Amino acid sequence: MQNLPPILATYFEATNAQNVDLYASCFSENAKVKDQKEIIQGRQNIANWNREVNEQYNSASAVKSWIQTSDGVEVITEVAGTFPGSPIELTFRFKLQDNRITELEID
């Protein structure tokens, strides 16, 4: 996927396939996700949250661009699903360590 770091290519592949197990495997054990002012911490909690999001919004993400930043990777996406205003453009800010996502902030 546009030469993304491999773990992020897997992340977006899992997102679009709505494969919760593959999605969760992208995260470190104590990872943290911030989405819509909610913070989800821990791989199992992130898996549960992802399952709920999939059921509620049936969304898919198309990567538009990405850049390496001083503390991670920023990915601009177009997200479409069953939510008001779909599709929308969102920024995903990832922090990575040991080929896993340790933090993700979605704006």
N, C-alpha and C positions, 0 to 999 in steps of 0.2 A: 504494500500500500504506500505508494509515493515515497519509498525508501525510509519509512518511519523506523525508529529503533524496533528491533524484533518484538519485544514485549508489548509495545504499543500497537503494532500490526496485529498481534494476537488479541489484544484488548478489543480493538474495533471489529475484528472478525467475530469474536465471541458476542459482542454487543449486537451485531447485525443478525447473527444466527440465534440470538436469545438463548445461548448456551450458558446457563448459570454456573455450572462447574468449571468450564474453561475460563469464564469471566473471573470467578473468584480466584482461580489459580494464578492470575496475573498479579495479585496483591500479596504483599508480605503479611505475615501473621497478625501484626498489630497496625496495619495500615489504617489510614483515615481518609474518608470522603466527605467533602462539604458540597452540598447541593441544596439550593433554595433555602439557605440559612439553616439547614439541618446538618448535623455532623453524625456520621456513622463510623464507628471504629471497630476494628477487628474483622478478619477475613470472613468468619461465619455470619456476622451481622451484615457485612457488605453483600454477601451472597443472598441473604434473606431480603434485603432492600432491593437488590437487582431483580429478584423474582417478582416482587410486588410492582416495581416500575414496569417490567415487561408486561405483566397482566393488565395494568392500568392504562398504559400508553401505547403499547405495541410499536415502539419507536425504532428507528434505524438512523445511523449516522453516516454521512458522507464527508470524508476529510477533504477540506478545501486547500489548506496550507498548514505548515508547521515550521517552528523555529526552535533551535536549541537556545536556552537562556542560561544565565549565570547559575541558576539553581535547579534547572530541570528542562522540561520540554513543554512548549505551548502549542496546542493544536486548535485550529479554527475549523469548525464543522458546520454542516447543515444537518439539522435533526428534524426528521419528519415522523409523525405518529398521530395518534388519536387524541390530540390535545388542542385547545383553542390556539389559533394563530399559526398552526403548522403549515409549512415548515418554518423553523427559526434558525438563526445562526447563534451558535454557542462557542465559547472558548473553554477548552479543557486544559488545565494547568497541572502537569504531572511532575512529581518528584520521584526519582528512581534510585534504587540501591540494590546491588547484587542481582541485577536483571529482574527486579520486581518493582511494582508501584508501591511506594510508601505513603504518598499523599496524592490526592486528586481533588482539585477545586473546579467546580463547573459553574461558569457565569453565563 
